[in-house]
Amino acid sequence: MKSHVLSTRKQPSLTKKLLPKLKKKTKKKLKHFRMFLEKQFLAPRALLCGAFSLLFLTLFTSCDESRSTPDWPTSTPKLEEPAPTSPPPAPLEGPEVTFMSYNLKNYLSMPRGKSPATMRPKPENEIRALVQNISSASPDILGVCEIGTQADLDDLQRRLKQHGVDLPHTHLHGAADTYRRLAILSRFPIEATYPATEHYKMEGKSHLMLRGILDAEIALPAGPVRFIGVHLKSKRESKFWDQERIRRHEAQCVRNHINTLTQSSTTPIILYGDFNDTKQSPTIRAISGSNQAPGYLLPLRLTDTQGAAWTQHWAYQDVYSRFDYIFVSTHARPRINHSKSFILTLPTHDPASDHRPLILNMR
């Protein structure tokens, strides 16, 4: 029993002798193993750490820039911004000229009332309000949509003269729509009018623009200007074709005409009318064109005295929209006085038209 106790007591001393040797061997193996790991993984680990650090710095330093809403893609024309083309000529001197663009809302004889066979002219109270609106701005040039025959145009011209707005020079233009036409009235001589290609093909069939393209060159004191008026297909559904598709084809006809003009002439262009579409629609983008091209047209942003930009009120749905525009070419921009260009503020429920006129002040 005693010897057993003694042998048990000697065991720790043996462990003490062996433990240093085991530790030494273990340290040596660990050293070799650590060197192996460093050789195999140190360089990749450094690269990984460096890449992570670079990614962290990039995200951290760009956080302020990511707060703003991104712009439209650079390939998309930014509407209502000057095109980055060659600088336009310096502003010209000369007297100010006031141009008005106005959809007259059926200044013509058409079926009205309960009987579809009854042809009646525009109601007299609407005409009186219309003439009052126009004479309040006293335009030197008036471009109109939805005028009827030459007799209707003569009637409007006569009424305006009675209210002090004498516009002796006129031009009437029509196309497929046998009721509604385009017209321009001017205090200055209309030097020339020009034809435009108003046909387009859709599914192999040839179609004619409903109201066409009015193109008139007017001799202003500061130099000639091409006034181009249009009235594109409305949003009312067509019996045989999609209304938006028709409007886009008509818009392309207008764009083709503008391209032809700007390739051969530097005469300033004012494109105006009722386009029946909104600012960022394919219709308006097609007409405005690429802001990298010489034929780019800038759509002016006009507002009324309250800052509102709507130009048309659809009473049935109580919807206010901006359908009427004035576009200007690069060579027309220096002649525009933006501070005196606006949408005419009219009384609520004005009976003259469902559109409001646009006023452009220029030289």
Disulfide bonds with the S-S distance in Angstrom:
none
